Amino acid sequence: MKKVIMLAMALMLVAGTVSAGPVAYIGLYADAGHAVKEFINPGGFNMFTLWTWVLPSDNGAMCAEYQIVPPTTSGLIIQAAEVNPDVTVSMGSAIGAPGASVCFGACQTDWFWTFRVPIYSTDTVPGFFVLAPHVDAGGPQVANCILPDYPIEPATPFTKFGLNQDGVVATGTASWGAVKSLINN
């Protein structure tokens, strides 16, 4: 039975998908398919796009709040962010303090992106873009779709975005830790 569970988990990891569940996730990626979680600058002046993707819990999501803290390198030129065209309210900044607060006009029940930011890199120094709480609102968090008041629920940071190093996927009871506990039992 353990071999069947290990095979099923391996197939899910290879597919790179995460499905909604009791926990909402927010991740940082370099692509529209929310799979690439790093940018390696081979040297010179190169551009990548940093996307913020949200996977709502089973309760859906109307809004998301978070802050992205950039690496402390001087070789980044962060351009104007593009907000998802389905967003009806956007406040704050996509990267840096105080953070971003975005809301949609309809409940989101699958992966959605909030911002994509073109960034030029002239540096080969390693660092991470990381998710942190919004300075004023808290979080990372989402307002779910439960009426009448769309309650706030925490969102788990799913990735760190690696600059000139591998990106990192979160571990713990809601992700890889849960997989390991199934295999080790």
N, C-alpha and C positions, 0 to 999 in steps of 0.2 A: 504494500500500500504506500509506503514511503517513497518508493521509486516512481509510482504514478503521480504522487503529489509533487515530487521534485521535477519530473518531466513537465507537468502542467505549469508549474511556476517558472521554469526555464523558458517555456514557450511564451508566457506572458511577458517576461522580461525582454526577450528578443524582440517582440512586437513593439515594445516601448510604449504601451498604452496604460493608462490608469483610468478606471471608471469611477463614477460618482459613488459615494458611500456616505458614511456618517460624518466625514471630515472634508472641509473645503481645502484646496491647495492653491498656492500661487507660486509660479516658477518663472525663471528668466532664461530666455532662449535666443538663438541667433537665426531662427527660421520660422516660417509660417506653420510648419508641421510640428512645432514644439518638441523637437528632438535634439537639436545641436545646442550644447550648453557651454561652449567655449569658443574663443577666437584666438588663434595663434598668429601673431604678426611675424612674418618671415624677415622683417626689416624694411625700413622705408616708410612711406606714407600710404596707409591702407585703410579701407572703410569696412565696417560691419554694421549690422542693424541689431539692436537689442530690443527684443519683444518681451512684454510682460503678459503671461498667460495665466488664466484662472480656471480651475476646475471646481465648480460648485459642489456642495454636498447634495445629498438626496433632497434637501429643502430648496434647491435652486439658489440663484443670487440675483438681486436687483442692483446692488452696489458693491464696490470694493474699495478698501482704504489700506494704504501701505506707504513705505518710503523705500527707495532704492539708494543705498549708500555706495558710491563709486569707489574704486581703488584709489589710493593716494599716490598716483603717478602723474607727472606733469605732461606726459605725452598723449593726452586725450583731448580731442576737440569735439565736444558734445553739441550736436545740432538741435534744431527745433523739433520737438516731438510731434508725431502724428497721432491723434486720438482716434480710436475706433469710430467709424461714422455712425454706428448704432447708439453711441453714448449720447444721452440727452443732457447730462450735467457733468461738467468736468471742472474741478477746482484743484489748485496746487500745482506742483511740479512733478513731471514724470521721473526725474532723477534728482536726488538731493532734498534738502529740507525745504518746506515742512513735510512734503510727501504728496501723494496723489489721492484724490477722492473722486470716483467716477460712478455714475448711476445710469442705468438703462431704462427705457420706457416699458420694457416687457421682461418677464422672468427669463433668465438664462439658465438652461438645464444641462448644457454640455460645455466643453472647453470654449472660452472666449478670450480675446485679447483686449487689453485696455489701451496700451500705447506701444508704438514702435518708434525707436529713436536711432537715427543714423549717427554713428560715432566714427571719427577718424582717429587712428592710432599711429603715432610715430615712435612708439616705445616697444621694447621687447622685455620689459620688466614684468615679472609675474604679479598678479593681484586678483582680487575677486570683486564683483558687483554682488552685494548681498541685500536681502530683504530685511527691513526693520519696521518697527511701529511708526505710523504717521505721528509727527510731533504733536499735533493738536488733537487728533481723533483717536489715537491708539492703533492697535492692530499689530500685524496684518490681520485684516478681518473682512467679512462680507456681511451685508444685510441680506437675509434670505427672503424668500417669496411668501412666507406665511403671513396671511392677513390677520388682523387689520393693521399691525404696526411694523411689519418687516423687521423682526428682531435681529440683533447683531450676533454673529457667531465667529469664533476665532478661525483664522485660515492658517494652515501650516505651510511655512516656506518649503517648497518642494525642491528647489535647486539653488545653488550659488552659481553665478556665471563666471567661468574662469577666463581671465585675460592672460594669455601666454602660459597657461597651464590648464589641466583638465578641469572641467566643471564638476560639481559635486551634487549627487542626489541625496536628499535627506534620508536619515535612518531613524528608526524608532518603532513604536508599537503600531503606527498607522501605515508603515511602508515596509522596508526590507526586514525590520525587526519582526514583523508579523510573519513574513515568509520563513525566516529562520526558525521561528518557534514551531511552525508546522512541521518542518523537516526534522528538527531535533527531538520531537516528542515521540 
